[in-house]
Amino acid sequence: MFSSLKIRNYRLFFIGQVVSNTGTWMQRIAQDWLVLSLTGSSAAVGITTALQFLPMLLFGLYGGVLVDRLPKRPTLLVTQSAMALTGLALAFLTLSGHVQVWHVYVAAFAVGLATVVDNPARQSFVSEMVGPEQLQNAVSLNSANFQSARLVGPAVAGVMITGVGTGWAFLFNGLSFVAPLASLLLMRNRELKAVQRAPRGKGQLREGLHYVAGRPDLIWPIVLVGFIGTFGFNFPVWLSAYADDIFHAGAGAYSLFNTLMAVGSLIGALLAARRGTTRLRVLIAAAAAFGLLEVVAAVAPSYWLFALLMIPIGIFGLTVNVTANTAVQMGTDPAMRGRVMALFMMVFMGGTPVGAPIVGWITDAYGPRASFALGGVIAALAAATIGVILARIGDLRLSFDWNHGHPSVAFVPREREQLATAA
């Protein structure tokens, strides 16, 4: 489960990310709370979130082109430093009493701009640290790292905001980047896997899109993640509506729902770390289960049943993310990896500012249950449709058989099925 941590460079990277991810989650909570305190408007909080994700939607592919041209470790030193300065600037403005809502908007957009390069650089740098043999394990542990911080960061931020104010949470986030910066500086360059960088030239963005379009094993997982990210991952809208409008349980319920989902996501990440291989059928099955569980949760009659369903939803949601991420990385030429991972993250994260307003309107117009169920139906239908497409591309057929007295259902190559029939 933790085999990639035996590699020194990745171990340093992992430790640095533990600290930094905790600070990132603290800043997210403090940022939303500060905007709400300054404006009293939930719409202003939504604007802040949209500004942070908008750069990935607008410039994500260009970030991938840059990442393929640049050495990953120096690039990460620059992007991580930029995000540290943003946190420290917010801390200074807040602690000095001069902060205004437009300051937070600018900071959120600045973090989003840094993420345009930082995200694909971090994603593709993992393979340089661990190589293809440990890639799935390392990607899974990265997700477990992020989900662990999701459990700790908001709780610490809540205590800090209540006790000493939001400015100190921003300060902690700014200082937390010392850990990943130190880890990058302490790495041994000779132990990194050599990767040929793309030369500077015209048409590299178009080249990356053509590369993905010609690879069904890449384009369809990205399309599936796009549907799920846009319509199936709008939990801030749904969970707050369920806590307030359906169960009338307040902010405590909203916090519990998010915590249980984070627990499920952590379990899903650790289970993914144990798997030695990545298969697209696992991705399709997890996406279908994720969508069906959302439909079940949408009609859950009781508070506790709904809350407990957040755990398996978190498990399968994280499995979709990790499996798609690993499959796309392992199937991509290293010289193209930055552009492909930028497209992956643009589709996954960039769907948020598109899907959230649509889901929010449906929730207001028809209620949280209808909106949540619709998101689950779209996710399940996308999984089923793309599963059929991949099966046809791979010349597979659905096979029913008996294995040790139990029914077995699997996709098998057409030739194998014909041989079995002939026998």
N, C-alpha and C positions, 0 to 999 in steps of 0.2 A: 504493500500500500504506500510506503514512503521511500521506495527504492531510489527515486531521482535525487533525494536529499543526500545521498552518498557522494554526489558530485559537488565539489567545494564551491565552484562559482555559483551554481544554482542554489546551494544552501545559503550563501551570502545574500543572493537576490531574494530568496523566500523570506529571510528574517527581516530584511529591509522593508519588504512589502507588508509584513504583519503590522509594523508600526505605522507605516504610511496609510494603509487602508483604514486603520482605526481612526486616524486623524481625518481622512476623507469623509467617513460616515459622520463624524462629529460635526464637520463643517456643513454637510448637507442639512442636518437637523437644525443647527444654529442659523444657517442662512435662511431657511424657510421661516423659522420662528422670528428672526429679526425683521424680515419683510412684512410678516403678519403684524408684528408689533408697531412698525412704522406706518402702515397703511390701513390696517384692519380689513384688508381685502384678500379673499382667497384667489381672486383673479390675478392679483399681483404676484402671488406665490406661483401660479401657473405660468405667468410670463417669465419669471426667473428660471423655472425648469426648462421652458422652451428655449430661452436664450442659451442655456448651457448645452443643450443638445443640437441646436440649430447649426452651429459650425460643422458638426460631423455630417449633417445632411447636405450642406452646401459645398463643403470643401474636402470631404472625406477621401475621395478618390485622388485628389491632388496630393493629399498627405501621404497616401500610399506610394505615389510616384517618387516623392522626396525620400521616403524611407528606403526604397529599393536602391536609390543612388548613394545614400549616406551610410557611414559606419554606425551600427546600432548603439554601441555603448556611449560614444560622445554625444550622439543625438539625444539619448535618454538623460544624460547629465544636463543638457540645455533645457529640455522640456520639464524635467522634475524641478529644476531651479526656478523656472518661470512660475510653476504652480505654487512653489514655496513662497515666492515674493508676493503673489496674489493673496495668499492667506495672511501673510504678515501685514500687508497693506490694509486689509479689512480689519485686522486686529487693532492696528494703530488708529484707524478712523473711528472704530467703535469705542475703544477704551478712552479715547480723547473726547468723545461726545460729539464729534463732527459728522458722523455717518448719516447719509441720506439714501433713499431707496435707489436713486440712480447709480450710486456708488456700487451697490450690490448687483445691479443689472450689468454694469460694466465688468465687475469681477467675475460674474457667472459666464459672460460671453468670453472673457479672456481665458478662463479655465477651459471652456469649450474649444477655443482655438488651439491651446496647447495640446488638448486631447486628440485633436485631428492627427497630429504627428506622433504623440506619445503612445496612443493605443496600438496602432499597427506596429510601431517599433518594439513595444514590449511583447506583443504577441509573437512576432517573428524572431525576436532575440532569444526566446525560450529554446528554439531548436538549435541555435548556435551554442547554447550552454550545455544542453543534454544530448543532442543528436537524435536521430529518428527512433532509436530503440526505446528511449525513455520519454518520448514526446507526450504520449497520452497520459502517462503518470504525472508528468510535470504540469500539463494543462489542467488536469483534474485537481492537483494540489493547489494550483493558483486559484481555482474556483473555491476550494475549501478555505483557503486563506481569506479570500474576499468575504465569504459568507460568515466566517468566524468573526471578522471585524464588524460585520453587519449586526451580530448579536451584541458585541461589546460596545462599539462606538456610540450608537444612539443612547444606550443606557448611561454611559459616562457623560455624554453631552447633556442629557436631561438633568443630571445631578449638578453639572458645572453651570448650566444656564440658570438653574434655580438658585444655586448657592452664590455664584460670583458674577454671572452675566455672560452674554454671548461672546463678548470680545475675547475672553480667555479661551473659549473653544476654538476661535479662529487662530489665536496665538499657538495653541497646541498643534493645530493642523500645520501651520507654517513651519514650526520647529520639527514636526515629525518627519519632514522630508530630509532631515540630516541623515536618517537611517538608510534610505535607499541610495542617497548620494555617496555615503561612505561605503556601502556594499559594492557599488559600481567601481569606485576607485580602488578597492581592495582586491578586485578580481584579477586572476592571472590570464593575461591576454593569450599566452601560448596554449592554454587549455581550452580556448574557444574553438569551435568547429569552423573551419575556413568556409566562407560563402562568397561566391563571385557576385559583386555588385553590378547593377545595371549601369551602363555608361550613359552620360547625359546625351539626350537626343530628342528630336521631334517625334510626336505621335506615340509617346510611351503610355499615355492614359488610354488612348484608343487601342493600343496593343494589348494592354491589360484586360480591357473589356472583351476584345476578340478572343483572347486566351480562355477566359472563363466561359464565354458563349459557346466555344467549341468543345467544352468538357462537361458532359452531362453529370458526371460524378461530382462536379463542383457547383454548377449552376443550380441544380435542383435542391440540394441542401440549403443553399443561400436563399432561394425562393421560399422554401418552407420556413426558415428562420424569420424571413421577412414577414410572412403572414402571421406567425405566432407573436413576433415582437410588436407588430402593429395592432393586432386585434385581441391577442390572448394574454398580454402582459400588462394590462392597465390596472394593476392592483391598487394603486393609490386612489383611483376613482371608485372602484368597486368596494374595497374594504372600508373606506371611510363612510360610504353610503350605507353599507350593511350595518356598521356599528351605530350609525346615527338614526337612519330611517327605518330599518327593518327590525333590529333588536333593541333599539333605544338604550344602548349601553354606554355611550360616550367614548371619550378618548382612550380610556383604559382598554376597551374592547379592541379598538383600532390597533393599539400597541400589541395586544396579545395576538391578534391575527398575524401581524407582521413578524412577531417573534417566532410563532409556530411555523410559519412559512420559511423563515431563515433556518430553523432547526431541520426542516425537511430538505432544504437546499444543501445544507452541510452534509447530511447523510448521503444525498445523491452524489455530491462531489467525492466523498470518500469511497462510495461504491464504484464510481467511475474510475477512481485511482487503482482499484484492484483489478479491473479488467485489463488484460494484456493486449487486446486488439480492439480496433474500432470497426464496426460494421454498420452499413447504412440501414440494415433491417432493424437494428437497435434504435436508431434515430427515428425511423417511421413508427415503430411500436410505441416508443416513449411519447412521441408527439400525439399519437392517437389517444393514448391513455391520459395524457395531460388535458386534451380537449374534452374527453368524456367525463373526467373528474370535475372539470369546471361546470359542466352541465348538471351533474349530480349536486354539486355544492350550491348551484344557483337555486335549486328547489328544496334545499335542506330545510326542514321545518323548525329545527331547534338551534339555539345558540351554540351549544357545545358540539353538536354534530358538525355544524358549519366550521367551527374552530378547528376540530380535529382533522377535517378534510384538508386543511391548509398544509398539513405535513406531507401527505402523498403528492399533493399538487406541487409543493416545493421540490420533492424528490424528482418527479418526472420533468418538471420545467428545467431544472438544472441539468438533468441527463440530456435533454434536447440540446441545450447550449454547449455543453462540454463535448458531446459526440459530434455535433456539427462542426465545432471549432477544430477539433482534432482531425476529423476526416478531411476538412478543407486544407489544413496546414500540411498534412502528410501527403496529400495528393498534388501539391503545388510545387512547381520548380522553384528552388531557392531564390533565383533571380527575379521571380515574379511574386514572391510571397508577400512583400509589403503592400503591393497593389491589390492582391486578392484579399488579404486580411482587412485592408481598408474598406473594400467593397462589402465584405462580410459585416464589419462593425457599422458601416454606414446604413446598411439595410436593417440590421438588428436595432441599433440605437436610434437611427434616424427616423424609424417608424413611430417613435414616441410622440413627437410634435404633430404628426399627421393623425395617428389613431386616437390619441387622448381626447381632443376636442369632439371627434365623432362619437366616441364611447360616452363622453360626458353628456352630449346632447341626448343620446338615446336613454341614458340613465335618468335625466331630468324629465324627458317626455313620456317614457314608458315604464320607468322604475328600475331599480338595481337588478332584480331577478331576471328580467327580460334582457338587459344589457349583458349581464354575466353569462347567461345561457347562450346568447348570440356569439359572444367571443369564443366560448367553448366549441360551439358548432362549427364556426369558421376554422378553428385550429384542427378539429377532427377531420373535417372534409378536406382540408389542405393536405393532411397527413395521408389520408386514403388515396386522394388523387395522385399525389407525387409518388406514393408507393407503387401504384399501378404503372405510372410512367417509367419509373426506374426498373420495374420488373420486365416491362416490354422492351426497354432498351437493352437490358441484360439477357433477353430471350429466356426469361424465367416463367414458370407456371406454378400455380398454387397446387400443392400436393397434400393429400390427406392419407395418413397411414396409421398403423398401430405399432407402438414401441413399448415392449414389455407390458402389454396389456392395457396401455393407455393411448388415447388418440393423440396423433402428432400432426400439426399443421405447419408447413414450411414452403418457401419458394425454392424450387429446384430447377436446374437447367433443363431445357426441353429434351436434349439428347438423353440425359439420365432417366427422365420420365419415360421416354420411348423404349429404352432398354428394359426398364422395369416392367413395362406392359408386355413387351415381347417375351420376357422370361416367364 
